[in-house]
Amino acid sequence: MILSKSKQIEEEGYPPSMENSSSDIGRGVDGISRLNLLPEERTELLDVKAWAPMLETYGLTMKVAVALTDTEGNLLGKCHNAQPIWTLVQNTKVSNQAGCPFCLSPPLPCMAVADALRTGRPTMVRDLAGLMHVAVPLSLGKHSLGAIIAGQVSDQYPESLLLKRAAEKFGVSAQLLWDLSVKQRPVGRASLQLAADLLCTLGKAFLRERYGAILETHISQANLRFRLLVEGVTDYALFTTDYLGRVTGWNVGAERMLGYCEAQILGQNFSRMFTSEDIQNHAPEKQFLKASQEGRAEDEGWRVRENKTQFWANVIITPLAEDGDSRRGFALVMQDITTRRKAEIELETVRQERIDLQEQFLSHVSHELRTPLTAIYFFITNLLDGVAGNLTPGQRETLEFSLENVKQLKDMVSDLLDVSRIETLKLNINPQCMSVPGLIAEVLRTCHANAKLKNISLNTDIAESLPSAWADRARIRQVLINLIDNGIRFTPGEGSIAIHGGVFAEDNNFLCLSVTDTGCGISPGNYPMVFDRLAQVETVADTSRKGLGLGLFISKELISQQGGRIWVESQVGQGSTFYFTLPAFSLARFCASILTPTNLEAGSATLLSIDVSSIDGAIPAQDLSAIRKTLERSIFLGQDLLLPSMTEAETTETFFIIACADRSGAEAMTKRLRRDLENSRVKPTICLTTVQLPVNDQPWDKRISEVTSQIDKLIQGHLLGRESLR
Amino acid sequence: MSVKKILIVDDDEYLLIGLAAKLKANGYAVVTASDGIGAVASTRREKPDLIILDLGLPAGDGFLVLERLRAMAELLATPVIVLSAWDPTNNRQRSLKAGAVAFFQKPPDNREFLSAIRHALGEEVALSQFLKT
């Protein structure tokens, strides 16, 4: 920008017409008319030393006195080629006397400089003594800088009367003035006019030249500063690339940080500074794209030096763009923050060690507590069973209280371990396809005894045909028991607790379960707090002991880690409702990876059901997991899919495989499965059902959803059939 | 039917007393051992019908005991129920793999625990067979 402006001044050249040239310098050239000059730049523009040779030459050539003045007409520097009269007058003049230095007519003010600056034209004046001088304005844009005054000559033979008057006014000898005046050669008015115009052009040109020179100096200084900045900065690597990532500029800092010297790296792609892993992940391209799109990209990561060592870098990429066109390339600022990173890692390690230690401690404590707790549990239950003889009602009650306390202790021990696991991210969650009504029935059986003690009724309201949930059954059981126990604890006798289950109204990809009590309630301000670790909400202080207050914290973690959400709504004095959501199991989503147009090209898919059953009691868990492993090995990844367990019956289990194969392909797979299951202790029954893909003009997603729903129906039908057989 | 003999292996004296009383009350004969070596020796000597085994034992932990028992042909058929304070997350699977028939974390639910004992002793099978005939 700056450079182009100075160029404009040069190009404008010297206007041929004097009339034009006498106008403001740069008028009509927006850049100059708008420019702002700093005070020091004004001084610099009118630097008397710089002007001196030009003024001196002019004065000698034109045989006139010539001097530079400020805008007030005060002399700047000396008067060049001073005429004898001027010297005489100046020597007589009281120093610092205001007024025109070229006038022999005080105290009348000489308006030459002011007029010249106002009109922008040379202004000629004839003073009391009949001497002529001309003021030439010096302006740059809107800025008046000063003037050049030239003259102190007479345009005709001196008039004795005028000289005498002037001599009187100045207090000089009239004779002396006369002698000097007659020695000076008169200059014609016309030639003085011409000389003034010439001076005007000269002044204007010189001013521009000076301005250009000043700008040049500034620019070169700025360039130097920039170069010093870029080259001298050694803590940062500063470099530029073209839009393809080839290095186009390289500073000393970059050389120091990355080890390449300029000659080595220029023209090379900057991706060589990335780790091979990042290159495979297209990290360099991604960062350029982000910088182009967002105007800036910042990244932290490992970078590779010339000697293949790595450092942790913070990198800022800015496009060198004008009007959003990033094809000009990019500027990169890179900082080596390995030390900081190391400190962070160190800190994280220390933190991790502390947490591990804490977990070890909690785990140790909880395990150490379990054995004596078990002994106490056995003693109490033995007594209650009458092992040591019959009990009086009072003794029985005391023992039942003790048993209740043992159970509380046991829960606390489990909670302690869970909390330490949450903090070390070691909480195990194994989602499965689970039926909610079955689980709730099981939970109710567990909680029944507790509720009965306080005469609290437990009611359920489960939506019919509730889809299965995709969740860890044991963990959801834990959450439900937590919530119900919590409800029982805070609900006075004769109250009730209701468990609801349904599809989540806000999003049918989720199920929503809730536990409502008729307890003391929680004030809204405490809602978020109840899920805090070690939360103790004051308004619920009417029971003597509430455990460690970890139950809800653990519940929240268990739910959120399974993709659900837990929250509470409550009214003080009326009761509370705890809600939580769970992802619904969706066969369509589960099968989406294999039910694709490519896999279904054969026109059919096959459902294989592998039935396992045990006549006497539950099927041993290890048998089931062995079969599952075998099946997993026998199917083709990406083409066949082994569904998760769909039933909770203990004596039967059915494994389902969806195979994207036609009947003959599926039969081949059956053979393979039978062979692989040969060594298994349990001999499962394998049955095949082939689902034909609807052949019509429907779009693929419709045809796939059709297949999915057929498979779903087949699975449900198969499970129902087995159920009725039992 | 003869009284079934159960060997309890645990290093906690009180747990042995409490559990022994419970099992006796349920009609079983009980012998005890309190470390790994004792467990193997008692099994050989007493030929119990069932072993209730702790995992954290002095002189050879529960897994070592399981390994020893599985290595002896005459003891191979003796069912082992693990009753341990240890975390079930990994230890359940590990115990079952090593040959135990069930894993209970301390403290167990009495009903489930006794039912597992009966199941392991084949008593429930006998009952269902009885019902069938």
Interface residues (C-beta under 8 A of the other chain):
Chain A: S363 H367 E368 R370 T371 P372 L373 T374 A375 I376 Y377 F378 F379 T381 N382 D385 V387 V406 K410 L417 N428 D616 G617 P620 A621 Q622
Chain B: D10 D12 Y14 L15 I17 G18 L19 A21 K22 A25 G56 L83 A85 W86 D87 T89 L96 K97 V101 Q105 K106 P107 P108 N110 H119 E124 V125 S128
